[in-house]
Amino acid sequence: MAKSQLTVGVRIDGVRETLAAFRALPKDASKELRETSLELSRKLALSAQAAGVAEGQQAALVAKTVRAVRDRVPAVVAGGVRRLGSRKAPAWKLLFGAEFGSMQYRQFPRLHTGRAGIWFFPTIEREATATAREWRAAADRIIRAFGKGS
């Protein structure tokens, strides 16, 4: 079965090395990192939802499907099989039209321009630097806290 959701993670420099350091720590350290990442992901999801609502009717429908993902690195997911709109189309069928526009379907208000999205991807990119900074600070704090007892 094809995947019906789009998962987008925040790109963080040095994430592999940081996660490797967490393997040497107790499981509670990874649990705390997941909780921190989930909180950062929730902020990111709220920003993306607000951008979708501000963009227009189709984007507002799809924005309802944006949610945080619980992982060690902040990520959000959009789309899915949830039925949206008056014709009850699955969210995954509306996602890319709402994000990039369409040359073929009039339901999407913008024409596809070839640029990197209208509301979802630009919001994630705009928030990525601050999210990565907060994640690195939290990871450093957790490593210091759990590394002392080792």
N, CA, C and O atoms as a GROMACS GRO file, in nm:
protein
  600
    1MET      N    1   0.083  -0.118   0.000
    1MET     CA    2   0.000   0.000   0.000
    1MET      C    3   0.088   0.125   0.000
    1MET      O    4   0.189   0.130   0.071
    2ALA      N    5   0.052   0.222  -0.078
    2ALA     CA    6   0.128   0.346  -0.085
    2ALA      C    7   0.109   0.426   0.042
    2ALA      O    8   0.006   0.416   0.110
    3LYS      N    9   0.208   0.504   0.074
    3LYS     CA   10   0.203   0.587   0.193
    3LYS      C   11   0.112   0.707   0.166
    3LYS      O   12   0.122   0.770   0.062
    4SER      N   13   0.023   0.737   0.259
    4SER     CA   14  -0.073   0.845   0.237
    4SER      C   15  -0.043   0.969   0.319
    4SER      O   16  -0.117   1.067   0.310
    5GLN      N   17   0.063   0.967   0.397
    5GLN     CA   18   0.100   1.082   0.477
    5GLN      C   19   0.239   1.130   0.437
    5GLN      O   20   0.323   1.052   0.393
    6LEU      N   21   0.260   1.260   0.453
    6LEU     CA   22   0.389   1.320   0.426
    6LEU      C   23   0.452   1.358   0.558
    6LEU      O   24   0.396   1.440   0.631
    7THR      N   25   0.566   1.300   0.591
    7THR     CA   26   0.636   1.334   0.714
    7THR      C   27   0.757   1.420   0.680
    7THR      O   28   0.837   1.384   0.594
    8VAL      N   29   0.767   1.534   0.748
    8VAL     CA   30   0.878   1.627   0.724
    8VAL      C   31   0.948   1.652   0.856
    8VAL      O   32   0.888   1.699   0.953
    9GLY      N   33   1.076   1.619   0.859
    9GLY     CA   34   1.157   1.642   0.978
    9GLY      C   35   1.239   1.768   0.964
    9GLY      O   36   1.264   1.816   0.853
   10VAL      N   37   1.281   1.821   1.077
   10VAL     CA   38   1.365   1.940   1.078
   10VAL      C   39   1.510   1.894   1.059
   10VAL      O   40   1.556   1.802   1.127
   11ARG      N   41   1.580   1.958   0.968
   11ARG     CA   42   1.720   1.925   0.944
   11ARG      C   43   1.804   1.992   1.051
   11ARG      O   44   1.799   2.114   1.068
   12ILE      N   45   1.883   1.912   1.123
   12ILE     CA   46   1.965   1.963   1.232
   12ILE      C   47   2.108   1.917   1.210
   12ILE      O   48   2.133   1.798   1.195
   13ASP      N   49   2.201   2.012   1.207
   13ASP     CA   50   2.342   1.978   1.191
   13ASP      C   51   2.391   1.904   1.316
   13ASP      O   52   2.362   1.945   1.428
   14GLY      N   53   2.464   1.796   1.295
   14GLY     CA   54   2.521   1.720   1.405
   14GLY      C   55   2.423   1.626   1.474
   14GLY      O   56   2.452   1.577   1.583
   15VAL      N   57   2.310   1.600   1.412
   15VAL     CA   58   2.208   1.517   1.477
   15VAL      C   59   2.255   1.373   1.493
   15VAL      O   60   2.224   1.310   1.595
   16ARG      N   61   2.327   1.319   1.399
   16ARG     CA   62   2.374   1.180   1.410
   16ARG      C   63   2.468   1.162   1.528
   16ARG      O   64   2.457   1.066   1.604
   17GLU      N   65   2.560   1.255   1.543
   17GLU     CA   66   2.655   1.248   1.654
   17GLU      C   67   2.583   1.262   1.788
   17GLU      O   68   2.616   1.193   1.885
   18THR      N   69   2.486   1.351   1.792
   18THR     CA   70   2.411   1.373   1.915
   18THR      C   71   2.331   1.248   1.952
   18THR      O   72   2.331   1.206   2.068
   19LEU      N   73   2.264   1.189   1.855
   19LEU     CA   74   2.187   1.068   1.881
   19LEU      C   75   2.277   0.951   1.918
   19LEU      O   76   2.238   0.865   1.996
   20ALA      N   77   2.398   0.948   1.862
   20ALA     CA   78   2.494   0.844   1.900
   20ALA      C   79   2.535   0.860   2.046
   20ALA      O   80   2.553   0.760   2.116
   21ALA      N   81   2.550   0.983   2.091
   21ALA     CA   82   2.583   1.008   2.232
   21ALA      C   83   2.470   0.962   2.323
   21ALA      O   84   2.496   0.918   2.435
   22PHE      N   85   2.347   0.970   2.278
   22PHE     CA   86   2.233   0.928   2.357
   22PHE      C   87   2.227   0.776   2.375
   22PHE      O   88   2.168   0.727   2.471
   23ARG      N   89   2.288   0.702   2.283
   23ARG     CA   90   2.289   0.557   2.297
   23ARG      C   91   2.368   0.512   2.420
   23ARG      O   92   2.344   0.404   2.474
   24ALA      N   93   2.464   0.594   2.463
   24ALA     CA   94   2.544   0.560   2.580
   24ALA      C   95   2.476   0.600   2.710
   24ALA      O   96   2.525   0.566   2.818
   25LEU      N   97   2.366   0.672   2.702
   25LEU     CA   98   2.295   0.720   2.821
   25LEU      C   99   2.180   0.627   2.856
   25LEU      O  100   2.141   0.543   2.775
   26PRO      N  101   2.124   0.641   2.976
   26PRO     CA  102   2.007   0.560   3.014
   26PRO      C  103   1.887   0.587   2.923
   26PRO      O  104   1.880   0.691   2.858
   27LYS      N  105   1.794   0.495   2.920
   27LYS     CA  106   1.674   0.507   2.836
   27LYS      C  107   1.592   0.631   2.871
   27LYS      O  108   1.526   0.688   2.784
   28ASP      N  109   1.596   0.674   2.996
   28ASP     CA  110   1.522   0.794   3.038
   28ASP      C  111   1.569   0.918   2.964
   28ASP      O  112   1.492   1.011   2.944
   29ALA      N  113   1.696   0.921   2.926
   29ALA     CA  114   1.748   1.035   2.851
   29ALA      C  115   1.681   1.044   2.714
   29ALA      O  116   1.641   1.152   2.670
   30SER      N  117   1.670   0.930   2.646
   30SER     CA  118   1.603   0.928   2.516
   30SER      C  119   1.456   0.961   2.530
   30SER      O  120   1.398   1.028   2.445
   31LYS      N  121   1.395   0.915   2.639
   31LYS     CA  122   1.255   0.946   2.663
   31LYS      C  123   1.236   1.096   2.680
   31LYS      O  124   1.142   1.154   2.625
   32GLU      N  125   1.324   1.159   2.755
   32GLU     CA  126   1.315   1.304   2.774
   32GLU      C  127   1.339   1.379   2.643
   32GLU      O  128   1.275   1.481   2.616
   33LEU      N  129   1.433   1.328   2.562
   33LEU     CA  130   1.458   1.391   2.432
   33LEU      C  131   1.335   1.380   2.343
   33LEU      O  132   1.301   1.476   2.272
   34ARG      N  133   1.267   1.266   2.344
   34ARG     CA  134   1.145   1.248   2.265
   34ARG      C  135   1.035   1.344   2.311
   34ARG      O  136   0.964   1.401   2.228
   35GLU      N  137   1.023   1.363   2.441
   35GLU     CA  138   0.922   1.456   2.493
   35GLU      C  139   0.952   1.599   2.450
   35GLU      O  140   0.862   1.673   2.411
   36THR      N  141   1.079   1.637   2.458
   36THR     CA  142   1.120   1.771   2.415
   36THR      C  143   1.096   1.790   2.265
   36THR      O  144   1.047   1.894   2.222
   37SER      N  145   1.131   1.689   2.187
   37SER     CA  146   1.110   1.696   2.042
   37SER      C  147   0.961   1.704   2.009
   37SER      O  148   0.922   1.774   1.916
   38LEU      N  149   0.880   1.632   2.084
   38LEU     CA  150   0.736   1.636   2.060
   38LEU      C  151   0.681   1.776   2.087
   38LEU      O  152   0.597   1.825   2.012
   39GLU      N  153   0.729   1.840   2.192
   39GLU     CA  154   0.685   1.976   2.223
   39GLU      C  155   0.727   2.073   2.112
   39GLU      O  156   0.648   2.159   2.072
   40LEU      N  157   0.848   2.060   2.063
   40LEU     CA  158   0.894   2.144   1.952
   40LEU      C  159   0.814   2.114   1.825
   40LEU      O  160   0.783   2.205   1.748
   41SER      N  161   0.782   1.987   1.803
   41SER     CA  162   0.702   1.948   1.687
   41SER      C  163   0.562   2.006   1.694
   41SER      O  164   0.504   2.045   1.593
   42ARG      N  165   0.507   2.012   1.814
   42ARG     CA  166   0.373   2.070   1.831
   42ARG      C  167   0.372   2.218   1.793
   42ARG      O  168   0.279   2.265   1.728
   43LYS      N  169   0.476   2.290   1.834
   43LYS     CA  170   0.487   2.432   1.796
   43LYS      C  171   0.494   2.446   1.644
   43LYS      O  172   0.428   2.532   1.585
   44LEU      N  173   0.574   2.360   1.583
   44LEU     CA  174   0.590   2.361   1.438
   44LEU      C  175   0.458   2.329   1.369
   44LEU      O  176   0.422   2.394   1.270
   45ALA      N  177   0.385   2.231   1.420
   45ALA     CA  178   0.256   2.192   1.361
   45ALA      C  179   0.156   2.306   1.374
   45ALA      O  180   0.080   2.332   1.280
   46LEU      N  181   0.153   2.374   1.488
   46LEU     CA  182   0.061   2.487   1.506
   46LEU      C  183   0.092   2.600   1.408
   46LEU      O  184   0.001   2.662   1.353
   47SER      N  185   0.220   2.626   1.386
   47SER     CA  186   0.259   2.729   1.289
   47SER      C  187   0.214   2.691   1.148
   47SER      O  188   0.162   2.775   1.075
   48ALA      N  189   0.234   2.565   1.111
   48ALA     CA  190   0.193   2.519   0.978
   48ALA      C  191   0.041   2.522   0.964
   48ALA      O  192  -0.010   2.558   0.858
   49GLN      N  193  -0.031   2.485   1.068
   49GLN     CA  194  -0.177   2.489   1.063
   49GLN      C  195  -0.226   2.632   1.044
   49GLN      O  196  -0.316   2.659   0.964
   50ALA      N  197  -0.167   2.724   1.118
   50ALA     CA  198  -0.207   2.865   1.106
   50ALA      C  199  -0.178   2.918   0.966
   50ALA      O  200  -0.258   2.994   0.911
   51ALA      N  201  -0.065   2.880   0.909
   51ALA     CA  202  -0.032   2.923   0.774
   51ALA      C  203  -0.131   2.866   0.673
   51ALA      O  204  -0.170   2.935   0.578
   52GLY      N  205  -0.173   2.743   0.692
   52GLY     CA  206  -0.270   2.681   0.602
   52GLY      C  207  -0.406   2.747   0.611
   52GLY      O  208  -0.471   2.769   0.508
   53VAL      N  209  -0.450   2.779   0.731
   53VAL     CA  210  -0.578   2.846   0.749
   53VAL      C  211  -0.575   2.984   0.684
   53VAL      O  212  -0.674   3.027   0.624
   54ALA      N  213  -0.463   3.053   0.695
   54ALA     CA  214  -0.449   3.186   0.637
   54ALA      C  215  -0.441   3.182   0.484
   54ALA      O  216  -0.471   3.282   0.418
   55GLU      N  217  -0.401   3.070   0.429
   55GLU     CA  218  -0.378   3.060   0.284
   55GLU      C  219  -0.507   3.053   0.204
   55GLU      O  220  -0.518   3.119   0.100
   56GLY      N  221  -0.604   2.978   0.248
   56GLY     CA  222  -0.727   2.965   0.170
   56GLY      C  223  -0.804   2.840   0.206
   56GLY      O  224  -0.765   2.765   0.295
   57GLN      N  225  -0.913   2.819   0.138
   57GLN     CA  226  -1.007   2.713   0.173
   57GLN      C  227  -0.947   2.573   0.162
   57GLN      O  228  -0.959   2.494   0.256
   58GLN      N  229  -0.883   2.541   0.051
   58GLN     CA  230  -0.826   2.407   0.035
   58GLN      C  231  -0.712   2.384   0.133
   58GLN      O  232  -0.702   2.278   0.194
   59ALA      N  233  -0.625   2.483   0.149
   59ALA     CA  234  -0.514   2.470   0.243
   59ALA      C  235  -0.566   2.457   0.386
   59ALA      O  236  -0.508   2.384   0.466
   60ALA      N  237  -0.674   2.528   0.418
   60ALA     CA  238  -0.732   2.520   0.552
   60ALA      C  239  -0.784   2.379   0.580
   60ALA      O  240  -0.773   2.329   0.692
   61LEU      N  241  -0.841   2.316   0.479
   61LEU     CA  242  -0.888   2.177   0.496
   61LEU      C  243  -0.771   2.084   0.526
   61LEU      O  244  -0.777   2.003   0.618
   62VAL      N  245  -0.666   2.097   0.447
   62VAL     CA  246  -0.549   2.010   0.464
   62VAL      C  247  -0.476   2.043   0.594
   62VAL      O  248  -0.418   1.954   0.656
   63ALA      N  249  -0.478   2.169   0.636
   63ALA     CA  250  -0.409   2.210   0.758
   63ALA      C  251  -0.463   2.137   0.880
   63ALA      O  252  -0.392   2.120   0.980
   64LYS      N  253  -0.588   2.093   0.873
   64LYS     CA  254  -0.646   2.017   0.985
   64LYS      C  255  -0.574   1.885   1.008
   64LYS      O  256  -0.581   1.830   1.117
   65THR      N  257  -0.504   1.834   0.906
   65THR     CA  258  -0.437   1.705   0.918
   65THR      C  259  -0.294   1.717   0.965
   65THR      O  260  -0.229   1.615   0.992
   66VAL      N  261  -0.242   1.838   0.977
   66VAL     CA  262  -0.104   1.858   1.020
   66VAL      C  263  -0.096   1.830   1.170
   66VAL      O  264  -0.172   1.886   1.249
   67ARG      N  265  -0.001   1.743   1.208
   67ARG     CA  266   0.015   1.712   1.350
   67ARG      C  267   0.161   1.680   1.380
   67ARG      O  268   0.240   1.652   1.289
   68ALA      N  269   0.195   1.684   1.507
   68ALA     CA  270   0.331   1.656   1.552
   68ALA      C  271   0.356   1.506   1.554
   68ALA      O  272   0.264   1.426   1.569
   69VAL      N  273   0.483   1.469   1.537
   69VAL     CA  274   0.525   1.330   1.541
   69VAL      C  275   0.616   1.312   1.663
   69VAL      O  276   0.703   1.395   1.689
   70ARG      N  277   0.596   1.205   1.738
   70ARG     CA  278   0.680   1.177   1.854
   70ARG      C  279   0.802   1.098   1.807
   70ARG      O  280   0.792   0.980   1.774
   71ASP      N  281   0.915   1.166   1.806
   71ASP     CA  282   1.040   1.106   1.763
   71ASP      C  283   1.152   1.176   1.837
   71ASP      O  284   1.127   1.271   1.911
   72ARG      N  285   1.275   1.132   1.817
   72ARG     CA  286   1.387   1.199   1.884
   72ARG      C  287   1.422   1.331   1.818
   72ARG      O  288   1.484   1.416   1.880
   73VAL      N  289   1.382   1.348   1.693
   73VAL     CA  290   1.407   1.471   1.619
   73VAL      C  291   1.271   1.532   1.583
   73VAL      O  292   1.180   1.458   1.544
   74PRO      N  293   1.254   1.664   1.595
   74PRO     CA  294   1.124   1.725   1.564
   74PRO      C  295   1.078   1.697   1.420
   74PRO      O  296   1.156   1.709   1.326
   75ALA      N  297   0.952   1.660   1.407
   75ALA     CA  298   0.894   1.631   1.275
   75ALA      C  299   0.743   1.652   1.281
   75ALA      O  300   0.681   1.642   1.387
   76VAL      N  301   0.686   1.681   1.164
   76VAL     CA  302   0.541   1.694   1.152
   76VAL      C  303   0.493   1.608   1.036
   76VAL      O  304   0.570   1.574   0.946
   77VAL      N  305   0.366   1.572   1.040
   77VAL     CA  306   0.307   1.490   0.936
   77VAL      C  307   0.182   1.561   0.886
   77VAL      O  308   0.111   1.626   0.962
   78ALA      N  309   0.155   1.546   0.756
   78ALA     CA  310   0.036   1.606   0.695
   78ALA      C  311  -0.024   1.504   0.598
   78ALA      O  312   0.045   1.414   0.551
   79GLY      N  313  -0.152   1.521   0.571
   79GLY     CA  314  -0.219   1.432   0.477
   79GLY      C  315  -0.288   1.318   0.548
   79GLY      O  316  -0.339   1.336   0.659
   80GLY      N  317  -0.289   1.204   0.487
   80GLY     CA  318  -0.354   1.087   0.545
   80GLY      C  319  -0.480   1.050   0.470
   80GLY      O  320  -0.508   1.104   0.362
   81VAL      N  321  -0.554   0.959   0.526
   81VAL     CA  322  -0.674   0.908   0.460
   81VAL      C  323  -0.802   0.976   0.508
   81VAL      O  324  -0.911   0.945   0.461
   82ARG      N  325  -0.789   1.068   0.600
   82ARG     CA  326  -0.906   1.141   0.650
   82ARG      C  327  -0.978   1.209   0.534
   82ARG      O  328  -0.915   1.270   0.449
   83ARG      N  329  -1.110   1.198   0.532
   83ARG     CA  330  -1.191   1.255   0.424
   83ARG      C  331  -1.220   1.401   0.453
   83ARG      O  332  -1.263   1.436   0.563
   84LEU      N  333  -1.198   1.487   0.353
   84LEU     CA  334  -1.212   1.631   0.370
   84LEU      C  335  -1.304   1.692   0.264
   84LEU      O  336  -1.319   1.637   0.155
   85GLY      N  337  -1.365   1.804   0.298
   85GLY     CA  338  -1.442   1.882   0.201
   85GLY      C  339  -1.578   1.824   0.171
   85GLY      O  340  -1.618   1.721   0.225
   86SER      N  341  -1.649   1.894   0.083
   86SER     CA  342  -1.786   1.853   0.050
   86SER      C  343  -1.791   1.723  -0.029
   86SER      O  344  -1.892   1.652  -0.026
   87ARG      N  345  -1.684   1.693  -0.100
   87ARG     CA  346  -1.681   1.570  -0.179
   87ARG      C  347  -1.608   1.456  -0.109
   87ARG      O  348  -1.592   1.347  -0.164
   88LYS      N  349  -1.566   1.482   0.012
   88LYS     CA  350  -1.502   1.380   0.097
   88LYS      C  351  -1.381   1.314   0.030
   88LYS      O  352  -1.367   1.192   0.029
   89ALA      N  353  -1.296   1.398  -0.026
   89ALA     CA  354  -1.173   1.348  -0.086
   89ALA      C  355  -1.071   1.318   0.024
   89ALA      O  356  -1.067   1.390   0.124
   90PRO      N  357  -0.990   1.214   0.008
   90PRO     CA  358  -0.888   1.187   0.109
   90PRO      C  359  -0.787   1.303   0.114
   90PRO      O  360  -0.757   1.366   0.012
   91ALA      N  361  -0.736   1.329   0.232
   91ALA     CA  362  -0.645   1.442   0.252
   91ALA      C  363  -0.521   1.432   0.162
   91ALA      O  364  -0.472   1.534   0.113
   92TRP      N  365  -0.472   1.311   0.140
   92TRP     CA  366  -0.352   1.297   0.059
   92TRP      C  367  -0.374   1.342  -0.085
   92TRP      O  368  -0.279   1.379  -0.153
   93LYS      N  369  -0.497   1.339  -0.133
   93LYS     CA  370  -0.526   1.384  -0.269
   93LYS      C  371  -0.528   1.536  -0.279
   93LYS      O  372  -0.508   1.591  -0.388
   94LEU      N  373  -0.551   1.603  -0.168
   94LEU     CA  374  -0.557   1.749  -0.169
   94LEU      C  375  -0.426   1.814  -0.126
   94LEU      O  376  -0.402   1.932  -0.154
   95LEU      N  377  -0.342   1.738  -0.059
   95LEU     CA  378  -0.221   1.794   0.002
   95LEU      C  379  -0.133   1.871  -0.094
   95LEU      O  380  -0.102   1.988  -0.069
   96PHE      N  381  -0.092   1.811  -0.203
   96PHE     CA  382   0.003   1.877  -0.291
   96PHE      C  383  -0.060   1.987  -0.376
   96PHE      O  384   0.007   2.084  -0.411
   97GLY      N  385  -0.188   1.974  -0.408
   97GLY     CA  386  -0.256   2.083  -0.478
   97GLY      C  387  -0.269   2.205  -0.388
   97GLY      O  388  -0.252   2.318  -0.434
   98ALA      N  389  -0.300   2.182  -0.262
   98ALA     CA  390  -0.311   2.292  -0.166
   98ALA      C  391  -0.175   2.355  -0.138
   98ALA      O  392  -0.166   2.474  -0.111
   99GLU      N  393  -0.071   2.275  -0.144
   99GLU     CA  394   0.064   2.326  -0.115
   99GLU      C  395   0.131   2.393  -0.234
   99GLU      O  396   0.197   2.496  -0.218
  100PHE      N  397   0.114   2.337  -0.353
  100PHE     CA  398   0.186   2.388  -0.469
  100PHE      C  399   0.097   2.455  -0.573
  100PHE      O  400   0.148   2.519  -0.665
  101GLY      N  401  -0.033   2.441  -0.560
  101GLY     CA  402  -0.124   2.493  -0.663
  101GLY      C  403  -0.140   2.392  -0.774
  101GLY      O  404  -0.086   2.282  -0.768
  102SER      N  405  -0.216   2.431  -0.876
  102SER     CA  406  -0.242   2.337  -0.985
  102SER      C  407  -0.266   2.413  -1.114
  102SER      O  408  -0.326   2.520  -1.114
  103MET      N  409  -0.220   2.358  -1.223
  103MET     CA  410  -0.247   2.413  -1.355
  103MET      C  411  -0.376   2.353  -1.411
  103MET      O  412  -0.435   2.408  -1.503
  104GLN      N  413  -0.419   2.239  -1.355
  104GLN     CA  414  -0.530   2.164  -1.412
  104GLN      C  415  -0.660   2.180  -1.334
  104GLN      O  416  -0.767   2.189  -1.395
  105TYR      N  417  -0.653   2.183  -1.202
  105TYR     CA  418  -0.775   2.184  -1.121
  105TYR      C  419  -0.804   2.323  -1.066
  105TYR      O  420  -0.719   2.383  -1.001
  106ARG      N  421  -0.924   2.374  -1.092
  106ARG     CA  422  -0.962   2.508  -1.050
  106ARG      C  423  -0.987   2.519  -0.900
  106ARG      O  424  -0.989   2.630  -0.845
  107GLN      N  425  -1.005   2.407  -0.832
  107GLN     CA  426  -1.032   2.412  -0.689
  107GLN      C  427  -0.914   2.469  -0.611
  107GLN      O  428  -0.931   2.519  -0.500
  108PHE      N  429  -0.795   2.460  -0.669
  108PHE     CA  430  -0.677   2.516  -0.604
  108PHE      C  431  -0.656   2.656  -0.659
  108PHE      O  432  -0.633   2.672  -0.779
  109PRO      N  433  -0.662   2.757  -0.574
  109PRO     CA  434  -0.667   2.895  -0.620
  109PRO      C  435  -0.540   2.945  -0.690
  109PRO      O  436  -0.547   3.039  -0.769
  110ARG      N  437  -0.428   2.885  -0.664
  110ARG     CA  438  -0.304   2.933  -0.725
  110ARG      C  439  -0.258   2.838  -0.834
  110ARG      O  440  -0.278   2.717  -0.826
  111LEU      N  441  -0.197   2.896  -0.935
  111LEU     CA  442  -0.136   2.815  -1.039
  111LEU      C  443  -0.002   2.764  -0.988
  111LEU      O  444   0.067   2.831  -0.912
  112HIS      N  445   0.033   2.644  -1.030
  112HIS     CA  446   0.162   2.588  -0.991
  112HIS      C  447   0.273   2.673  -1.052
  112HIS      O  448   0.280   2.692  -1.174
  113THR      N  449   0.360   2.724  -0.966
  113THR     CA  450   0.468   2.812  -1.013
  113THR      C  451   0.604   2.745  -1.014
  113THR      O  452   0.701   2.802  -1.063
  114GLY      N  453   0.611   2.623  -0.961
  114GLY     CA  454   0.739   2.554  -0.957
  114GLY      C  455   0.822   2.590  -0.836
  114GLY      O  456   0.932   2.538  -0.818
  115ARG      N  457   0.772   2.679  -0.753
  115ARG     CA  458   0.849   2.717  -0.635
  115ARG      C  459   0.828   2.616  -0.522
  115ARG      O  460   0.748   2.523  -0.536
  116ALA      N  461   0.897   2.635  -0.414
  116ALA     CA  462   0.899   2.538  -0.304
  116ALA      C  463   0.781   2.551  -0.210
  116ALA      O  464   0.800   2.566  -0.089
  117GLY      N  465   0.661   2.545  -0.260
  117GLY     CA  466   0.544   2.544  -0.176
  117GLY      C  467   0.485   2.681  -0.149
  117GLY      O  468   0.545   2.784  -0.178
  118ILE      N  469   0.366   2.679  -0.090
  118ILE     CA  470   0.293   2.801  -0.060
  118ILE      C  471   0.284   2.824   0.090
  118ILE      O  472   0.309   2.935   0.137
  119TRP      N  473   0.249   2.722   0.166
  119TRP     CA  474   0.229   2.742   0.310
  119TRP      C  475   0.298   2.638   0.397
  119TRP      O  476   0.357   2.676   0.499
  120PHE      N  477   0.295   2.511   0.364
  120PHE     CA  478   0.348   2.407   0.451
  120PHE      C  479   0.500   2.406   0.455
  120PHE      O  480   0.560   2.427   0.561
  121PHE      N  481   0.564   2.383   0.342
  121PHE     CA  482   0.709   2.377   0.338
  121PHE      C  483   0.776   2.509   0.375
  121PHE      O  484   0.873   2.508   0.450
  122PRO      N  485   0.727   2.624   0.327
  122PRO     CA  486   0.788   2.750   0.370
  122PRO      C  487   0.780   2.774   0.521
  122PRO      O  488   0.873   2.830   0.580
  123THR      N  489   0.672   2.732   0.581
  123THR     CA  490   0.659   2.748   0.727
  123THR      C  491   0.760   2.660   0.800
  123THR      O  492   0.824   2.705   0.895
  124ILE      N  493   0.773   2.536   0.757
  124ILE     CA  494   0.870   2.445   0.819
  124ILE      C  495   1.011   2.500   0.803
  124ILE      O  496   1.089   2.500   0.898
  125GLU      N  497   1.044   2.548   0.683
  125GLU     CA  498   1.178   2.604   0.660
  125GLU      C  499   1.203   2.728   0.743
  125GLU      O  500   1.312   2.747   0.798
  126ARG      N  501   1.102   2.814   0.754
  126ARG     CA  502   1.117   2.938   0.830
  126ARG      C  503   1.139   2.910   0.978
  126ARG      O  504   1.217   2.980   1.044
  127GLU      N  505   1.073   2.809   1.031
  127GLU     CA  506   1.082   2.776   1.173
  127GLU      C  507   1.197   2.680   1.204
  127GLU      O  508   1.229   2.658   1.321
  128ALA      N  509   1.260   2.624   1.103
  128ALA     CA  510   1.360   2.519   1.123
  128ALA      C  511   1.482   2.566   1.203
  128ALA      O  512   1.530   2.493   1.289
  129THR      N  513   1.531   2.683   1.176
  129THR     CA  514   1.651   2.731   1.245
  129THR      C  515   1.628   2.744   1.394
  129THR      O  516   1.709   2.696   1.474
  130ALA      N  517   1.518   2.808   1.432
  130ALA     CA  518   1.487   2.824   1.575
  130ALA      C  519   1.459   2.690   1.640
  130ALA      O  520   1.502   2.665   1.753
  131THR      N  521   1.388   2.603   1.570
  131THR     CA  522   1.357   2.470   1.625
  131THR      C  523   1.485   2.390   1.645
  131THR      O  524   1.501   2.326   1.749
  132ALA      N  525   1.576   2.394   1.549
  132ALA     CA  526   1.702   2.322   1.560
  132ALA      C  527   1.785   2.376   1.677
  132ALA      O  528   1.847   2.300   1.751
  133ARG      N  529   1.786   2.507   1.693
  133ARG     CA  530   1.861   2.569   1.802
  133ARG      C  531   1.805   2.523   1.938
  133ARG      O  532   1.881   2.487   2.028
  134GLU      N  533   1.673   2.525   1.951
  134GLU     CA  534   1.610   2.481   2.076
  134GLU      C  535   1.635   2.332   2.101
  134GLU      O  536   1.658   2.292   2.215
  135TRP      N  537   1.631   2.251   1.996
  135TRP     CA  538   1.653   2.108   2.011
  135TRP      C  539   1.796   2.080   2.057
  135TRP      O  540   1.818   1.999   2.147
  136ARG      N  541   1.893   2.146   1.993
  136ARG     CA  542   2.033   2.127   2.033
  136ARG      C  543   2.056   2.168   2.178
  136ARG      O  544   2.127   2.099   2.251
  137ALA      N  545   1.997   2.279   2.220
  137ALA     CA  546   2.010   2.324   2.359
  137ALA      C  547   1.950   2.222   2.455
  137ALA      O  548   2.009   2.192   2.559
  138ALA      N  549   1.834   2.170   2.420
  138ALA     CA  550   1.770   2.069   2.505
  138ALA      C  551   1.852   1.941   2.509
  138ALA      O  552   1.868   1.881   2.615
  139ALA      N  553   1.904   1.899   2.394
  139ALA     CA  554   1.986   1.777   2.389
  139ALA      C  555   2.112   1.794   2.474
  139ALA      O  556   2.149   1.703   2.547
  140ASP      N  557   2.177   1.909   2.465
  140ASP     CA  558   2.295   1.936   2.547
  140ASP      C  559   2.262   1.931   2.696
  140ASP      O  560   2.335   1.873   2.776
  141ARG      N  561   2.149   1.992   2.731
  141ARG     CA  562   2.105   1.993   2.871
  141ARG      C  563   2.080   1.851   2.921
  141ARG      O  564   2.119   1.816   3.032
  142ILE      N  565   2.014   1.769   2.839
  142ILE     CA  566   1.982   1.632   2.878
  142ILE      C  567   2.109   1.549   2.889
  142ILE      O  568   2.124   1.471   2.983
  143ILE      N  569   2.201   1.565   2.796
  143ILE     CA  570   2.328   1.490   2.800
  143ILE      C  571   2.406   1.526   2.926
  143ILE      O  572   2.462   1.439   2.992
  144ARG      N  573   2.409   1.655   2.959
  144ARG     CA  574   2.481   1.697   3.082
  144ARG      C  575   2.414   1.639   3.205
  144ARG      O  576   2.481   1.591   3.296
  145ALA      N  577   2.282   1.642   3.209
  145ALA     CA  578   2.208   1.594   3.326
  145ALA      C  579   2.226   1.442   3.345
  145ALA      O  580   2.247   1.396   3.457
  146PHE      N  581   2.217   1.366   3.237
  146PHE     CA  582   2.226   1.221   3.250
  146PHE      C  583   2.369   1.172   3.242
  146PHE      O  584   2.397   1.060   3.286
  147GLY      N  585   2.459   1.249   3.189
  147GLY     CA  586   2.598   1.208   3.177
  147GLY      C  587   2.672   1.212   3.309
  147GLY      O  588   2.771   1.140   3.326
  148LYS      N  589   2.626   1.293   3.404
  148LYS     CA  590   2.692   1.303   3.534
  148LYS      C  591   2.679   1.176   3.616
  148LYS      O  592   2.770   1.139   3.690
  149GLY      N  593   2.565   1.110   3.602
  149GLY     CA  594   2.541   0.989   3.681
  149GLY      C  595   2.607   0.866   3.623
  149GLY      O  596   2.612   0.762   3.689
  150SER      N  597   2.658   0.874   3.502
  150SER     CA  598   2.716   0.756   3.436
  150SER      C  599   2.855   0.728   3.483
  150SER      O  600   2.918   0.632   3.437
   0.00000   0.00000   0.00000
